[in-house]
Amino acid sequence: MFFIETAQELQLELEKIKKWEHEQKDLWFWEKLGRIPFKILDKVTPTFIQNKMLQVIDELGRYVQSGGKYLIDEKAVVQRVFKSSATSYSLTEVASLPLEQLDEAATHYQQARRRFATLQGATTGIGGLFTLGLDIPMLVGLSLKTLQEIALCYGYDPNDPAERLFIIRCLQFASSDIVGKTAILNELTATDQERNREALSQIQGWREVVITYRDQFGWKKLFQLVPVAGILFGAFVNQSMIQDVAEAGRMLYRKRRILERLQTI
């Protein structure tokens, strides 16, 4: 162990995260309205787009079970944390680095994936309704990869099935309402053993993510249905979504790392 923060410094950082958590419990007014349009949209959505949503559910299920096609190579991420490609580093070594260094790497991936999401949203917004069927599964895949990169930045292994459940919880948190966010925060304060048992027995988390994703898009995605104009709205919505997902992952993983360090002091 060679991290350098004192217990007092870690407590101050923990208070910042608690303040952020409190702010997440205020649901934006427009997000409430966002639940309504999809009741109408479901009636006019072509079958092939509905099939895409089912495909997303299946893919997220495979991710929870085995990682599916979304698992990433940890070597490049870990080297980015150390700012060196000279040798291979372990996640144990990552976990022992100064918190500031871990934060810097996580912020790098947050910003990089946000830029990519902006381009992706603009591209899929060109075709309006017909490219929306491609946009949703691509955005879910990008969200999962972003959260895995952030997990690695803080020294956690997304190859671990239990860690993939935590990632799903981060994904779900980003698109939940006040009640959902509160429940997830309460669950994530449990011990790892309790968290894993509850996640497996209580909720089919990956199915909930798809539902909350759909609801969270709401009125925003309706604007993307307009060809050409959807470029602007697609770019904005996707950028916003990845920003929220990455921020949730960064803050929740940061909290875990701080709490684990406090236990060793």
C-alpha positions in Angstrom: 0.0 0.0 0.0 1.5 3.3 -1.0 -1.4 5.7 -1.3 -0.8 9.0 0.5 -4.1 10.4 1.6 -4.7 10.9 5.3 -8.0 9.8 7.0 -9.0 13.5 7.3 -8.5 14.0 3.6 -10.4 10.9 2.7 -13.3 12.0 4.9 -13.4 15.3 3.1 -13.6 13.6 -0.2 -16.3 11.3 1.1 -18.4 14.3 2.1 -18.2 15.7 -1.4 -19.6 12.4 -2.7 -22.4 12.4 -0.2 -23.3 15.9 -1.3 -23.4 14.7 -4.9 -25.6 11.8 -3.8 -28.1 14.2 -2.2 -28.2 16.3 -5.3 -29.1 13.2 -7.4 -32.4 12.7 -5.5 -33.9 15.8 -7.1 -35.6 14.7 -10.3 -35.6 17.3 -13.0 -39.1 18.4 -13.9 -38.7 17.5 -17.6 -37.6 13.9 -16.7 -41.0 13.4 -15.1 -42.7 14.4 -18.3 -40.3 12.1 -20.1 -42.3 9.1 -18.9 -45.4 10.1 -20.9 -44.4 10.2 -24.6 -43.3 6.6 -24.7 -46.8 5.4 -24.0 -47.7 7.0 -27.3 -44.5 6.1 -29.0 -44.9 2.4 -28.3 -48.0 2.4 -30.4 -46.3 3.8 -33.5 -42.8 2.3 -33.1 -42.0 -0.2 -36.0 -41.6 -3.8 -35.1 -37.9 -3.8 -36.0 -37.2 -1.2 -33.3 -39.1 -3.1 -30.7 -37.0 -6.1 -31.7 -33.9 -4.0 -31.1 -35.0 -3.3 -27.6 -35.5 -7.0 -27.0 -32.0 -7.6 -28.4 -30.6 -5.1 -25.9 -32.3 -7.0 -23.0 -30.7 -10.3 -24.2 -27.3 -8.7 -24.6 -27.4 -7.1 -21.1 -28.4 -10.5 -19.7 -25.4 -12.1 -21.4 -23.2 -9.3 -20.0 -24.3 -10.0 -16.4 -23.7 -13.7 -16.9 -20.5 -13.8 -18.9 -19.5 -10.4 -20.0 -20.8 -11.0 -23.5 -19.2 -9.0 -26.2 -18.7 -5.9 -24.0 -15.7 -6.9 -21.9 -12.7 -4.7 -22.5 -9.0 -5.2 -22.4 -7.7 -3.9 -19.0 -4.1 -3.5 -20.1 -4.6 -0.3 -22.0 -6.7 1.3 -19.3 -4.3 0.3 -16.5 -1.3 1.7 -18.5 -3.3 4.9 -18.9 -3.7 5.2 -15.2 0.0 4.8 -14.7 0.8 7.0 -17.7 3.2 4.4 -18.9 3.3 1.5 -21.4 6.7 0.2 -20.3 5.4 -2.7 -18.3 2.2 -4.5 -17.1 0.6 -3.4 -13.9 -1.8 -5.2 -11.7 -5.2 -3.9 -10.4 -3.8 -4.3 -6.9 -1.1 -1.7 -7.8 -3.8 0.5 -9.3 -5.8 0.4 -6.1 -2.8 1.7 -4.2 -2.1 4.8 -6.3 -3.0 8.3 -5.0 -6.7 9.0 -5.4 -5.9 12.1 -7.5 -4.2 9.9 -10.1 -7.2 7.5 -10.2 -9.5 10.5 -10.6 -7.5 11.9 -13.4 -7.7 8.7 -15.4 -11.4 8.2 -14.8 -12.1 11.8 -15.9 -10.1 11.2 -19.1 -12.3 8.3 -20.0 -15.5 10.2 -19.0 -14.6 13.1 -21.4 -13.4 10.8 -24.2 -16.6 8.7 -24.2 -18.8 11.8 -24.0 -17.2 13.1 -27.2 -17.6 9.8 -28.9 -21.3 9.6 -27.8 -21.9 13.1 -29.3 -20.6 11.9 -32.6 -22.5 8.7 -32.4 -25.8 10.5 -31.6 -25.3 13.0 -34.4 -24.6 10.1 -36.9 -27.7 8.0 -35.9 -29.8 11.2 -35.8 -29.5 11.6 -39.5 -32.1 9.0 -40.3 -34.6 9.9 -37.7 -36.9 7.0 -36.7 -35.1 4.4 -38.7 -31.6 4.9 -37.2 -33.0 5.2 -33.7 -33.2 1.4 -33.7 -29.4 1.4 -34.1 -28.8 4.2 -31.6 -30.2 2.6 -28.5 -28.2 -0.6 -28.4 -25.1 1.3 -29.4 -25.5 3.7 -26.6 -26.1 0.9 -24.0 -22.9 -0.8 -25.3 -20.9 2.4 -25.0 -22.3 2.9 -21.4 -21.2 -0.5 -20.3 -17.7 0.0 -21.8 -17.4 3.4 -20.2 -18.3 2.0 -16.7 -15.8 -0.9 -17.1 -13.0 1.6 -17.9 -13.9 3.6 -14.9 -14.0 0.5 -12.7 -10.5 -0.4 -13.9 -9.3 3.2 -13.2 -10.2 2.6 -9.5 -8.7 -0.9 -9.4 -11.8 -3.0 -9.8 -12.0 -6.0 -12.2 -15.1 -6.0 -14.5 -14.3 -9.6 -15.4 -15.6 -10.5 -11.9 -19.3 -11.4 -12.2 -20.0 -9.6 -8.9 -18.3 -6.4 -10.3 -20.5 -6.6 -13.4 -23.6 -6.5 -11.1 -22.2 -3.3 -9.6 -21.7 -1.9 -13.1 -25.3 -2.6 -13.9 -26.3 -0.8 -10.7 -24.3 2.2 -11.8 -26.0 2.1 -15.2 -29.4 1.8 -13.6 -28.7 4.6 -11.1 -28.0 7.1 -13.9 -31.4 6.6 -15.4 -33.5 6.1 -12.3 -36.0 8.4 -10.7 -35.8 9.7 -7.1 -37.1 6.4 -5.5 -34.9 4.3 -7.7 -31.7 6.3 -6.9 -32.4 6.2 -3.2 -33.0 2.4 -3.3 -29.8 1.9 -5.2 -27.7 4.1 -2.9 -29.0 2.2 0.1 -28.2 -1.1 -1.6 -24.7 0.0 -2.5 -23.9 1.0 1.1 -24.3 -2.7 2.1 -21.3 -5.0 2.3 -20.1 -6.7 -0.9 -21.6 -10.0 0.3 -25.0 -8.5 1.1 -25.0 -6.5 -2.1 -24.3 -9.5 -4.3 -26.9 -11.6 -2.6 -29.6 -8.9 -2.8 -28.8 -8.1 -6.4 -29.2 -11.7 -7.5 -32.3 -12.5 -5.5 -34.3 -9.2 -5.6 -34.1 -7.6 -9.0 -33.5 -8.6 -12.6 -31.2 -5.5 -12.9 -30.4 -5.6 -16.5 -34.1 -5.7 -17.5 -34.8 -2.8 -15.3 -32.0 -0.8 -16.9 -33.6 -1.2 -20.3 -37.0 0.0 -19.0 -35.5 3.0 -17.2 -33.3 3.8 -20.2 -36.4 3.9 -22.4 -38.3 6.0 -19.9 -35.4 8.4 -19.4 -35.1 9.1 -23.1 -38.8 10.0 -23.3 -39.5 13.3 -25.0 -35.8 13.8 -25.8 -35.7 10.9 -28.2 -39.0 12.1 -29.8 -37.1 15.0 -31.3 -34.5 12.6 -32.7 -37.2 11.0 -34.8 -37.2 14.0 -37.1 -34.7 13.3 -40.0 -31.8 15.8 -40.2 -33.0 17.8 -37.1 -32.3 14.5 -35.2 -28.6 15.2 -35.7 -28.6 18.0 -33.2 -30.9 16.3 -30.7 -29.2 12.9 -31.1 -25.8 14.5 -30.3 -27.1 16.3 -27.3 -29.1 13.4 -25.8 -26.3 10.8 -26.2 -23.7 13.2 -24.8 -25.9 13.9 -21.8 -26.6 10.2 -21.2 -22.9 9.2 -21.3 -22.0 12.1 -19.1 -24.6 11.0 -16.5 -23.5 7.3 -16.7 -19.8 8.2 -16.4 -20.4 10.6 -13.5 -22.4 8.0 -11.6 -19.8 5.4 -12.2 -16.9 7.7 -11.2 -18.6 8.9 -8.0 -19.8 5.5 -6.9 -16.5 3.7 -7.6 -14.6 6.6 -6.0 -16.8 6.2 -2.9 -15.9 2.5 -2.7 -12.2 3.1 -3.0 -12.3 5.8 -0.3 -14.3 3.7 2.1 -11.9 0.7 1.6 -8.9 3.0 2.3 -10.5 4.4 5.4 -10.9 0.8 6.7 -7.1 0.3 6.5 -6.1 3.4 8.3 
